[in-house]
């Protein structure tokens, strides 16, 4: 995200717990007052737990 953006709203998870993801596959969408950002999976693996729910406010790097 842009340096001026410090937080956003978790709009949607694109995968559910237990799903396998490949590196760089879309994982979630974050909405800010300026843009929507797709967060990609940093490495291949299985999603075992989500730490935020859709609608939660999340900080950059969280």
DOTOR-248607 format. One record per residue (C-alpha): x, y, z; residue in three letters. Coordinates in nm, 3 decimals. Example, Ala and Ser with C-alpha at 12.3 -4.5 7.8 and 13.67 -1.06 7.14 Angstrom:
2
R     east    north       up  type
R    1.230   -0.450    0.780   ALA
R    1.367   -0.106    0.714   SER
REM end
This chain:
62
R     east    north       up  type
R    0.000    0.000    0.000   UNK
R    0.103    0.360   -0.039   UNK
R    0.322    0.503    0.237   UNK
R    0.048    0.748    0.340   UNK
R   -0.194    0.462    0.415   UNK
R   -0.161    0.310    0.763   UNK
R   -0.475    0.094    0.786   UNK
R   -0.765   -0.048    0.589   UNK
R   -1.070   -0.270    0.620   UNK
R   -1.047   -0.641    0.545   UNK
R   -1.311   -0.662    0.275   UNK
R   -1.285   -1.030    0.186   UNK
R   -1.080   -1.344    0.218   UNK
R   -1.045   -1.513   -0.122   UNK
R   -0.969   -1.850    0.039   UNK
R   -1.101   -2.028    0.348   UNK
R   -0.917   -2.209    0.627   UNK
R   -0.789   -2.542    0.497   UNK
R   -0.738   -2.417    0.142   UNK
R   -0.406   -2.464   -0.034   UNK
R   -0.254   -2.150   -0.183   UNK
R    0.032   -2.106   -0.425   UNK
R    0.289   -1.830   -0.382   UNK
R    0.157   -1.496   -0.513   UNK
R   -0.204   -1.623   -0.531   UNK
R   -0.462   -1.366   -0.410   UNK
R   -0.540   -1.417   -0.041   UNK
R   -0.746   -1.115    0.069   UNK
R   -0.877   -0.775   -0.035   UNK
R   -0.817   -0.467    0.180   UNK
R   -1.023   -0.151    0.126   UNK
R   -0.905    0.198    0.216   UNK
R   -1.068    0.534    0.162   UNK
R   -0.854    0.573   -0.152   UNK
R   -0.795    0.228   -0.307   UNK
R   -0.865   -0.144   -0.285   UNK
R   -0.556   -0.363   -0.248   UNK
R   -0.520   -0.734   -0.317   UNK
R   -0.290   -0.910   -0.071   UNK
R   -0.110   -1.207   -0.225   UNK
R    0.013   -1.517   -0.045   UNK
R    0.384   -1.473    0.042   UNK
R    0.461   -1.846   -0.003   UNK
R    0.284   -2.169   -0.097   UNK
R    0.104   -2.357    0.179   UNK
R   -0.224   -2.431    0.353   UNK
R   -0.421   -2.155    0.525   UNK
R   -0.450   -2.285    0.882   UNK
R   -0.585   -1.980    1.066   UNK
R   -0.715   -1.629    0.999   UNK
R   -0.624   -1.357    1.246   UNK
R   -0.883   -1.102    1.132   UNK
R   -1.244   -1.127    1.022   UNK
R   -1.403   -0.958    0.723   UNK
R   -1.498   -0.604    0.824   UNK
R   -1.210   -0.570    1.074   UNK
R   -0.973   -0.275    1.054   UNK
R   -0.618   -0.396    0.995   UNK
R   -0.288   -0.207    1.002   UNK
R   -0.021   -0.221    0.733   UNK
R    0.205   -0.518    0.807   UNK
R   -0.042   -0.688    1.039   UNK
REM end
